[in-house]
Amino acid sequence: MTIKPLVILPDSQLRLVSKPVEAVTDEIRRLADDMLETMYDAPGVGLAAIQVGIPLRMVTMDVSKAEDERAPMVLLNPEVTWTSEEKRVYEEGCLSIPEYYEEVERPDRVRFRYMNLKGETVEQEADGLLATCVQHEIDHLNGVLFIDYLSKLKRDRVMTKFKKAAKREKTA
């Protein structure tokens, strides 16, 4: 397994709409392993393939609390099929927007469908952190970032901060 470099804001790849996974292959399984390794190393609870520079509709997640009780999930071509009217606010962060956290309001419960690594279609309902994580990661597959839910002022401040950091890194 390989820890892959993360794509960091303001990289325009983060705005790409990812393409569907056509079939579960050994290459897809290897990518899933690498993504999980990268996610755990970061550390994070979710990672979309585009965050490691691969525009595929593929997500890894693990919202378990303890490291010794890991519950990794790999979602291929995930889609939300239903959202509750009730909303919940969670403080979100993103591995592609390091060390920036902000409260985001999203539907409290969701139903979603995806293909697992066995090629089976799975339907699942989630609430709480898992529901937030599913929505956050599926947004990535559509080129949407959690900062897009913030006010224009906050979003502009974040973009400016990361553009300056990227410019400093290029000249260093």
N, C-alpha and C positions, 0 to 999 in steps of 0.2 A: 504494500500500500504506500501511496505517495501523498505527502501534504502538498497541495497545490497553492500557488500564489493567489491571493484574493484580488479581485477587481475593485478598486476604491474610487469613490466619488472624487472628481467630476467625470470620470471615464464614461464616454458616450455609449459604451457597450451595455451599461446598466439600463439604457432606454430601449434596447432591442426587444422585439417580440420573439419569443423562443419558438422553435419548430417542434412539432410532435415527435415523440419517440416512435419509430416505425415498428421495432421488434425488440424483444429482450434478447440480447446477445452477450457473449462473454465480455465484449468491450463495454457494454452498458453496465454489467455487473462490476467490472473493474472500476469504472467511473463512480459507481455508487459507493464502493469501498473507499476510494480516494476521497470522495466528498464527505463521507462520514468521518474519516480520519482528519480531514481538514477542519470540519465543523467542531469536532471534539477538541482539537488542538487550539482553536482560536481563543477561547472557547465560546460556542454559541449553541442555540437550540434549534436552529434551522439554517439551511443553505440551499439556494437555487443554483442550478448548473451555470447559469449566466454569471454568477458571482465568481466563478473560476474560469470565465471566458468561453464557456461552451453554451451556445444558444439552443439548448434542448429543453423541452418541457419535463424537467426532472428536478425533484426536490428530496433532500434528506432532512429529517427532523428527529429530535429526541427531547421531549419535555419532562423526562423523569428528573426527579430531584437529586438523587444520590448517584454518584459515579459507579457504585457497585451494583446498582439496579438499572443499568442502561436498558432503554427500550427503543432501539433505533427503528425508524420508519423510512422507507423509500417509496416515493410516490412518482409514478410515471404518468404523464398527461393528466394531472389532477385538475378537477374543475369543481367549483362550488355549485351545488344544484338547488340549495335553499338556504335562506338566512332568516333568522328570527327578527321580529320587529324590535324586540328589546335590545338595547345597546349596552356596551360595557366599555369603560375606559381602562386601558393598560398602558403602562410606560413601556414603550418599544425602543429597541435599539437595532442596529444592523451591522453585520460584519463588514459591509462595504461602506459604512459611514461610522468609522471607529470612534468610540468614546463620546458619542452623541446620543442622548436619550430624550424622549419627549412623549407626553401623554397623547394617545390616539384613541378616538372613539370608533368602534366597529360593532357589527352585530354580535350579540353575546353567544348565540348558538348558530352552528352551520351544519349542513349535510353536504358531504362531498364524495366524489367518485374518482377513482384512480385505478391504474393497473399496477400490480405488484411485480416483483422480480420473477415470479412464476408465470407471468403473463395473464393472471386472473384479474377480472374486474372486481373491485372491492367498493362497497358503499359504506360510509361510516358517518356517524353524527358526533359532533364534538361541542364542548362548551369551554369556558375559561381560557386558560393559556393555550391549549391545543387549538381551539377555534381561532384565536388571534394569530397563532403561528401559521396555520393553514392559509388564512387570508393574506397574511404578510408575504408568505413565500409564493403563493399563486400570483399575487400582484407583481412580484419580480419577473415572473414568466411573461407578463404583459407589459413590461417596461415601466412599471409603476413603483415608486419608492414610498416608504412611510412618510417621508417629509412632504409628499404631495398632499397629505391630509392636514398639514399645518397652515397657518395663516401665511399670506404672501410675504409678510415682513420676516417671520421666523425662517421660512424656506429660503428667502434671499440671503439672510445672514449665514445660514449653513452653507449654501453654495459658495458664497464669497470666501468663507473660512477655508473650505476645502480646495477652492481654486488657488488661493494664495499658498496653501501648503504644497499643492502639486507643483506650482511654479518654483517654490523654494527647493523642492526635491530635485527638479530638473537642473537647476543651476548649482546644486551642491556637488 
